[in-house]
Amino acid sequence: MLRLSRKMLFALEAVVDIAFNARPEPVQSKEITKRQGIPQRYLEQVMQQLVHAGILKGVRGPKGGYRLARERRRISVGEIVRVVGALEGAEDADNLLDVVLAEGGQSELGQKVVHPLWRELRDEMMARLDTITIEDLCRRATAIGLMSEGRERMDFTI
């Protein structure tokens, strides 16, 4: 079974939350925690890594928080998975699933048949994740009727 770790899912949810709920002021981590149910201890560690990787921009101060460092159409899901994979200790973030393979048996059949299949699946999955942008996920959220706080706070009355 191919599985993303909890931290990877939390990171992806946090970035989508920031993009989807974008407004003039930065999104505070406590707001993300409240909306997404992500434990604060996981969130801060992941957010700092995403800032370091140039996916998010941290804004200091009492009204500080996080915003996207680039346009949401220029951030892929694969990029976020790689950043968090590196945080979780994958030596080469492109080989995230190889960590699981290294723990398996070392039989000739496993090494020459099963492991190459797993690597092919990993490569296909990462290639697909590289084609999905944060913009795509925000569009999905809008298409299913989710409301963003950024839009709810806008007032168009004159």
Secondary structure, DSSP 8 states (H G I E B T S, - for coil): -----HHHHHHHHHHHHHHHT--SS-B-HHHHHHHH---HHHHHHHHHHHHHTTSEEEE-STT-EEEESS-GGG-BHHHHHHHHHHHTT-SSGGGTTHHHHHHS---HHIIIIIHHHHHHHHHHHHHHHHH-BHHHHHHHHHHTT---HHHHH-----
